[in-house]
Amino acid sequence: MELNYKVPSFSANKKYKRI
């Protein structure tokens, strides 16, 4: 899941920000 958080996608960042 760390990879998704590193992604430059702001939308995904917010969803994976809970990490």
N, CA, C, O and CB atoms as a CASP TS submission, in Angstrom:
PFRMAT TS
TARGET T0000
AUTHOR 0000-0000-0000
METHOD Language model
MODEL 1
PARENT N/A
ATOM      1  N   MET     1       0.838  -1.215   0.000  1.00  0.00           N
ATOM      2  CA  MET     1       0.000   0.000   0.000  1.00  0.00           C
ATOM      3  C   MET     1       0.871   1.263   0.000  1.00  0.00           C
ATOM      4  O   MET     1       0.406   2.349  -0.346  1.00  0.00           O
ATOM      5  CB  MET     1      -0.947   0.007   1.234  1.00  0.00           C
ATOM      6  N   GLU     2       2.114   1.107   0.384  1.00  0.00           N
ATOM      7  CA  GLU     2       3.015   2.265   0.423  1.00  0.00           C
ATOM      8  C   GLU     2       3.224   2.820  -0.978  1.00  0.00           C
ATOM      9  O   GLU     2       3.419   4.022  -1.157  1.00  0.00           O
ATOM     10  CB  GLU     2       4.373   1.883   1.053  1.00  0.00           C
ATOM     11  N   LEU     3       3.183   1.946  -1.957  1.00  0.00           N
ATOM     12  CA  LEU     3       3.413   2.373  -3.342  1.00  0.00           C
ATOM     13  C   LEU     3       2.281   3.305  -3.791  1.00  0.00           C
ATOM     14  O   LEU     3       2.515   4.325  -4.439  1.00  0.00           O
ATOM     15  CB  LEU     3       3.516   1.137  -4.293  1.00  0.00           C
ATOM     16  N   ASN     4       1.052   2.927  -3.429  1.00  0.00           N
ATOM     17  CA  ASN     4      -0.098   3.749  -3.816  1.00  0.00           C
ATOM     18  C   ASN     4      -0.015   5.135  -3.191  1.00  0.00           C
ATOM     19  O   ASN     4      -0.438   6.126  -3.787  1.00  0.00           O
ATOM     20  CB  ASN     4      -1.409   3.065  -3.403  1.00  0.00           C
ATOM     21  N   TYR     5       0.526   5.190  -2.002  1.00  0.00           N
ATOM     22  CA  TYR     5       0.625   6.468  -1.286  1.00  0.00           C
ATOM     23  C   TYR     5       1.692   7.361  -1.929  1.00  0.00           C
ATOM     24  O   TYR     5       1.607   8.588  -1.884  1.00  0.00           O
ATOM     25  CB  TYR     5       0.955   6.229   0.211  1.00  0.00           C
ATOM     26  N   LYS     6       2.695   6.715  -2.524  1.00  0.00           N
ATOM     27  CA  LYS     6       3.781   7.475  -3.147  1.00  0.00           C
ATOM     28  C   LYS     6       3.343   7.999  -4.520  1.00  0.00           C
ATOM     29  O   LYS     6       3.956   8.908  -5.079  1.00  0.00           O
ATOM     30  CB  LYS     6       5.053   6.596  -3.284  1.00  0.00           C
ATOM     31  N   VAL     7       2.298   7.420  -5.033  1.00  0.00           N
ATOM     32  CA  VAL     7       1.795   7.826  -6.355  1.00  0.00           C
ATOM     33  C   VAL     7       1.488   9.321  -6.375  1.00  0.00           C
ATOM     34  O   VAL     7       1.021   9.862  -5.373  1.00  0.00           O
ATOM     35  CB  VAL     7       0.529   7.019  -6.731  1.00  0.00           C
ATOM     36  N   PRO     8       1.739   9.994  -7.489  1.00  0.00           N
ATOM     37  CA  PRO     8       1.500  11.433  -7.617  1.00  0.00           C
ATOM     38  C   PRO     8       0.018  11.783  -7.770  1.00  0.00           C
ATOM     39  O   PRO     8      -0.327  12.894  -8.174  1.00  0.00           O
ATOM     40  CB  PRO     8       2.267  11.973  -8.802  1.00  0.00           C
ATOM     41  N   SER     9      -0.843  10.837  -7.447  1.00  0.00           N
ATOM     42  CA  SER     9      -2.291  11.091  -7.586  1.00  0.00           C
ATOM     43  C   SER     9      -2.843  11.675  -6.293  1.00  0.00           C
ATOM     44  O   SER     9      -2.868  11.000  -5.263  1.00  0.00           O
ATOM     45  CB  SER     9      -3.054   9.784  -7.952  1.00  0.00           C
ATOM     46  N   PHE    10      -3.280  12.912  -6.343  1.00  0.00           N
ATOM     47  CA  PHE    10      -3.815  13.550  -5.134  1.00  0.00           C
ATOM     48  C   PHE    10      -5.044  12.819  -4.626  1.00  0.00           C
ATOM     49  O   PHE    10      -5.234  12.673  -3.418  1.00  0.00           O
ATOM     50  CB  PHE    10      -4.159  15.016  -5.408  1.00  0.00           C
ATOM     51  N   SER    11      -5.869  12.365  -5.537  1.00  0.00           N
ATOM     52  CA  SER    11      -7.097  11.654  -5.149  1.00  0.00           C
ATOM     53  C   SER    11      -6.736  10.389  -4.373  1.00  0.00           C
ATOM     54  O   SER    11      -7.327  10.101  -3.333  1.00  0.00           O
ATOM     55  CB  SER    11      -7.955  11.296  -6.403  1.00  0.00           C
ATOM     56  N   ALA    12      -5.776   9.649  -4.879  1.00  0.00           N
ATOM     57  CA  ALA    12      -5.357   8.408  -4.213  1.00  0.00           C
ATOM     58  C   ALA    12      -4.661   8.755  -2.908  1.00  0.00           C
ATOM     59  O   ALA    12      -4.820   8.048  -1.913  1.00  0.00           O
ATOM     60  CB  ALA    12      -4.417   7.563  -5.128  1.00  0.00           C
ATOM     61  N   ASN    13      -3.906   9.814  -2.903  1.00  0.00           N
ATOM     62  CA  ASN    13      -3.178  10.221  -1.703  1.00  0.00           C
ATOM     63  C   ASN    13      -4.143  10.407  -0.537  1.00  0.00           C
ATOM     64  O   ASN    13      -3.879   9.959   0.579  1.00  0.00           O
ATOM     65  CB  ASN    13      -2.390  11.521  -1.959  1.00  0.00           C
ATOM     66  N   LYS    14      -5.243  11.062  -0.804  1.00  0.00           N
ATOM     67  CA  LYS    14      -6.207  11.314   0.278  1.00  0.00           C
ATOM     68  C   LYS    14      -6.805   9.996   0.769  1.00  0.00           C
ATOM     69  O   LYS    14      -7.069   9.825   1.959  1.00  0.00           O
ATOM     70  CB  LYS    14      -7.335  12.272  -0.201  1.00  0.00           C
ATOM     71  N   LYS    15      -7.014   9.071  -0.164  1.00  0.00           N
ATOM     72  CA  LYS    15      -7.616   7.791   0.210  1.00  0.00           C
ATOM     73  C   LYS    15      -6.608   6.933   0.985  1.00  0.00           C
ATOM     74  O   LYS    15      -6.990   6.151   1.856  1.00  0.00           O
ATOM     75  CB  LYS    15      -8.113   7.037  -1.049  1.00  0.00           C
ATOM     76  N   TYR    16      -5.330   7.085   0.661  1.00  0.00           N
ATOM     77  CA  TYR    16      -4.304   6.276   1.324  1.00  0.00           C
ATOM     78  C   TYR    16      -3.609   7.068   2.430  1.00  0.00           C
ATOM     79  O   TYR    16      -2.629   6.612   3.019  1.00  0.00           O
ATOM     80  CB  TYR    16      -3.270   5.782   0.301  1.00  0.00           C
ATOM     81  N   LYS    17      -4.131   8.251   2.696  1.00  0.00           N
ATOM     82  CA  LYS    17      -3.502   9.090   3.723  1.00  0.00           C
ATOM     83  C   LYS    17      -3.695   8.473   5.106  1.00  0.00           C
ATOM     84  O   LYS    17      -2.976   8.821   6.043  1.00  0.00           O
ATOM     85  CB  LYS    17      -4.087  10.522   3.691  1.00  0.00           C
ATOM     86  N   ARG    18      -4.640   7.578   5.239  1.00  0.00           N
ATOM     87  CA  ARG    18      -4.912   6.951   6.533  1.00  0.00           C
ATOM     88  C   ARG    18      -3.737   6.078   6.955  1.00  0.00           C
ATOM     89  O   ARG    18      -3.635   5.725   8.130  1.00  0.00           O
ATOM     90  CB  ARG    18      -6.206   6.114   6.472  1.00  0.00           C
ATOM     91  N   ILE    19      -2.855   5.721   6.042  1.00  0.00           N
ATOM     92  CA  ILE    19      -1.702   4.848   6.357  1.00  0.00           C
ATOM     93  C   ILE    19      -0.833   5.476   7.432  1.00  0.00           C
ATOM     94  O   ILE    19       0.177   4.893   7.827  1.00  0.00           O
ATOM     95  CB  ILE    19      -0.856   4.576   5.091  1.00  0.00           C
TER
END
